[in-house]
Amino acid sequence: MSKYSKLFTALFLFVFSFVSPKLFASSGTITFKLPDNASIKFQPIFLGLDGNKVFASKRVKLGSREGGDSNYKERLSTTNLGGSFVSKNDNGDQDWLYYLGQTEVSQQQWNAVMRWWQRQNKLTVEPENKSQLPQTGKTPAEIFTFIQALNLWMLKNDRDALPKNGNAIAYVRLPTEVEWAYAARGGNKVSHDVFDRPYPYVDENGNETLDGYEWDRGSSGNHVKEVGSQYIQPNPIGLYDMLGNVEELTYGIFGQDFLFARFGGLVIRGGNYSTDPEDLKVSLRTEYDGYTQDGNILRLKKVGFRLALGSLVSETGHTADELDQGYDEYLSSDSGVTQSAAVGKTSLSQQAINDQLSHSNSERERLIEDNKSLRQQNSNIESKFVTLQGKLEQKTNDLDSTAKELESERSKNNTLTKLADISSIEKKFNIINNSKDLEITRLHSELTNLKQKVNYQGVALINAEASQKQVLSLQQEVNDADRRDNTANFEIEKNKKRIVVAEKRLLEALTRVADYNLFSAWRNLEIIKKKRQVSNNPTLWRVNQLEAKNMLIEYRRYVIQIVDNTDYTLFPEVKANLARWLKDNKVSNQQIKGLNLLERHIKEVREGKYLEVNDLYKNLLNEPEMRGSNES
């Protein structure tokens, strides 16, 4: 944008600030008339941003700040927030802002708008309802129908009351999750310390308190209350019931974090009149589930909503060039460009490996523990089996020996009997015979004992065989576990390789674009240098100057993306392959040299240095990596 067009735009806005005040937004509460003598109020939420800029945003932290909070729904995250309108803040500065409903939408407001809508569309008109209780139990589709009806009513009947951003007229919508959370924490009306607390309410001593500010289980008697009740105070921005009374549906999509996430249903924020006071906090969020398992609509009686005012980004009246330039300036700002994080923490490969392999790693650890346990059981059973086999073998040998000894004694007894018959020495025979009878009795007793032991060992042998079967079964489980472990390792390695390939492709694409932008900037600076040798008229090289700066802005953006989103250890290989390809395709040698400068800049950004476009512009021709033969 030239200085004359900027001057004209400023003059245009200054004149219209008096001639047409509705070209700008109101800095105070806005009240809109509704059908049936109802009304609705919106509070301005200022952001402390330069209202003279076409695009501006601020970094906002969402989620719980409490260190012991392990709820995945409320983990701390950072995102950006911008406004939809511009107006003067309390300090008299032009500031970006958005508007949020002062209260949750009441049954009266819903009824008034929908009765008008029903009359317009020749539908059955519902009975009049003057209740100030919050409207709950509506589905998102019904809420969006209400919002559509309200927008049409306001455009037809109260258009002049709608704030504007240039040519863009305000329209009603649900607030985004970020808009809701920023306002619920008190916005820029509270200190940083209070903003980070579970809720932004303080007593006379500056200590956090809920007393007199929200309807929860302790203060409501477990009953829903009227919106904007005189018995409670609004939050620091002037909003009622942000955390209690009923929960509020937002225009956010639920995920495990607020940026890069697996997205689900709409987000519900805040608590309700039955929430315990110790559970009531700004970070409270849940996912909207509007259907039962058998296919019926689920109407949530503790979930309502409040409205926001937004404006269309592309309808402000700025030219395409002004929007492009404003966006380039925004990208160059601290909030517009992603800053580099700790090395490796935002690498795509690191994130993907952590996400995809977490389950495999835990399964692998379980299998390893199972293997250890099974192997120990196997070892114990094998040891017992060997011991039992040894004892059984020993008892069998003892039994054989006893049986042989018994047979020998029987043979001796028969011989003695024959001797008694021959010699007829009865007394000697009786003595010997009695002695042998006692010995035979003893041997019979011992044989009986041995048979019992053999029977016992037989049972033990059967148990040992069963144990052997158990050993084999356990060994099979061990083998199966080993195979599962090997399969898991294979899948892990395969996924790692796939991830590395994908990461290399991403890194190569970013490197190609960054290197070409750097070469284009260098080539334009060389042209400027040659033109200055011929003439001192800056108009001769103005186009080259703009192109060089634009290329360097893009170059810096891609350098930061490489640092934030890729694995730096892959860069040397990608750089070598790209340099080889450039050389094979006879691309300018100066573009190949640019890869060396790119590598240095990546290293510097990783170490925390912030690349300044003006420094790049001034020093590019003199960078040691770019010196040498000048090719255009």
Secondary structure, 3 states (H helix, E strand, C coil): CCHHHHHHHHHHHHHHHHHCHHHCCCCCCEEEECHHHCEEEEEEEEEEEECCCCCCCEEEEECCCCCCCCCHHHCCEEEEECCCEEEECCCCCEEEEEEEECCCCEHHHHHHHHHHHHHHCCCCCCCCCCCCCECCCCCHHHHHHHHHHHHHHHHHHCHHHCCEECCEECEEECCCHHHHHHHHCCHHHCCHHHHCCCCCCECCCCCECCCCCCCCHHHHCCCCCCCCCCCCCCCCCCCCCCCCCCEEEEEEECCCCCCCCCCCCEEEECCCCCCCHHHCCCCCEEECCCECCCCCECCCCCEECCCEEECCHHHCCCCHHHHHHHHHHHHHCCCCCCCCCCCCCCCHHHHHHHHHHHHHHHHHHHHHHHHHHHHHHHHHHHHHHHHHHHHHHHHHHHHHHHHHHHHHHHHHHHHHHHHHHHHCCHHHHHHHHHHHHHHHHHHHHHHHHHHHHHHHHHHHHHHHHHHHHHHHHHHHHHHHHHHHHHHHHHHHHHHHHHHHHHHHHHHHHHHHHHHHHHHHHHHHHHHHHHHHHHCCCHHHCHHHHHHHHHHHHHHHHHHHHHHHHCCHHHHHHHHHHHHHHHHHCCCCHHHHHHHHHHHHHHHHHHCCCCCCHHHHHHHHHHCHHHCCCCCC
